[in-house]
């Protein structure tokens, strides 16, 4: 098992265990954007976060597509 396939398996298991704990926040992105624009403390926090986040381009990883498709959570049987 490669590091990528292990990570995808962990993500899939985590997603399943969190499904019942996650609550949808409708239009949360615009609320967050408004908070950042209107409150300096949120702006400063967003700038701190932006410096600690790194972008990973998965599409250039040779095994990504294969592992991604293998880890989709589609039913094993036809639905029709």
C-alpha positions as CSV (number, residue, x, y, z in Angstrom):
1,X,0.0,0.0,0.0
2,X,1.4,3.4,-1.0
3,X,1.2,6.5,1.2
4,X,-1.4,7.9,-1.2
5,X,-3.7,4.8,-1.1
6,X,-3.3,4.7,2.7
7,X,-4.3,8.3,2.9
8,X,-7.3,7.8,0.7
9,X,-8.5,4.9,2.8
10,X,-8.2,6.9,6.0
11,X,-10.1,9.8,4.4
12,X,-12.9,7.4,3.3
13,X,-13.2,5.9,6.7
14,X,-13.1,9.3,8.4
15,X,-15.8,10.5,6.0
16,X,-18.1,7.6,6.9
17,X,-17.6,8.1,10.6
18,X,-18.3,11.8,10.4
19,X,-21.4,11.6,8.1
20,X,-23.8,11.7,11.1
21,X,-21.8,14.4,12.9
22,X,-21.6,16.9,10.1
23,X,-24.2,19.7,9.8
24,X,-24.5,21.6,6.6
25,X,-23.9,25.3,6.8
26,X,-25.8,26.8,4.0
27,X,-24.0,29.7,2.3
28,X,-21.2,29.5,4.9
29,X,-18.6,30.7,2.4
30,X,-20.3,34.1,2.0
31,X,-20.8,34.4,5.8
32,X,-17.2,33.7,6.4
33,X,-16.1,36.1,3.6
34,X,-18.3,38.8,5.2
35,X,-16.8,38.2,8.6
36,X,-13.2,38.5,7.2
37,X,-14.0,41.7,5.4
38,X,-15.8,43.3,8.3
39,X,-13.8,42.3,11.3
40,X,-10.0,42.9,11.5
41,X,-9.5,40.0,13.9
42,X,-10.9,37.5,11.4
43,X,-8.8,39.1,8.7
44,X,-5.7,38.6,10.8
45,X,-6.6,35.0,11.6
46,X,-7.3,34.3,7.9
47,X,-3.8,35.6,7.0
48,X,-2.2,33.4,9.7
49,X,-4.0,30.4,8.3
50,X,-3.1,31.2,4.7
51,X,0.6,31.1,5.7
52,X,0.3,27.7,7.2
53,X,-1.7,26.0,4.3
54,X,0.1,24.4,1.5
55,X,-1.4,23.5,-1.9
56,X,-1.1,19.9,-3.1
57,X,-1.9,19.2,-6.8
58,X,-3.1,15.6,-6.7
59,X,-3.8,15.3,-10.4
60,X,0.0,15.2,-11.2
61,X,0.5,12.3,-8.8
62,X,0.7,9.2,-11.0
63,X,-1.6,7.0,-8.9
64,X,-4.1,9.5,-7.8
65,X,-6.9,8.8,-10.4
66,X,-6.7,5.1,-9.8
67,X,-6.8,5.4,-6.0
68,X,-9.5,8.0,-6.1
69,X,-11.8,5.9,-8.3
70,X,-11.1,2.8,-6.2
71,X,-12.1,4.7,-3.0
72,X,-15.3,6.2,-4.2
73,X,-18.1,5.0,-2.1
74,X,-20.5,3.7,-4.8
75,X,-22.8,0.7,-4.0
76,X,-21.5,-2.6,-5.4
77,X,-24.8,-3.3,-7.1
78,X,-26.7,-1.6,-9.8
79,X,-29.4,0.9,-8.6
80,X,-31.8,0.2,-11.5
